[in-house]
Amino acid sequence: MRKTFRIKKPADFQIVFNKHRSVANKYFIVYQLEKSEQKHFRLGISVSKKVGKAHDRVWVKRRIRQSILELKPQLPSEIDILVIARPAVAKQSQKFIKEQIVHVLKLANILKVEEE
């Protein structure tokens, strides 16, 4: 995922936290902020030390980033999304993490649901 798609600055994180709508499940908390002037969505990821050591946290971040990348066509362009991983996500498989990301994004009405 390109760096233009990421939220990196603490000030940007704080804006989303202060003016947010949030939804959660057992594994993730998702904060969202509508931004009408944006050309594409931006993603911020936070994984606390409760999840594990540094290599465990990086592993979780990579899995979250990959899941969002696979869902990119179904995400709206004018939104900032923060994904916060809860400790229960440690040691889970990529498939399971993606399923939980899809679940929480559907709860937040961010993910466009494909009709069958």
Disulfide bonds with the S-S distance in Angstrom:
none
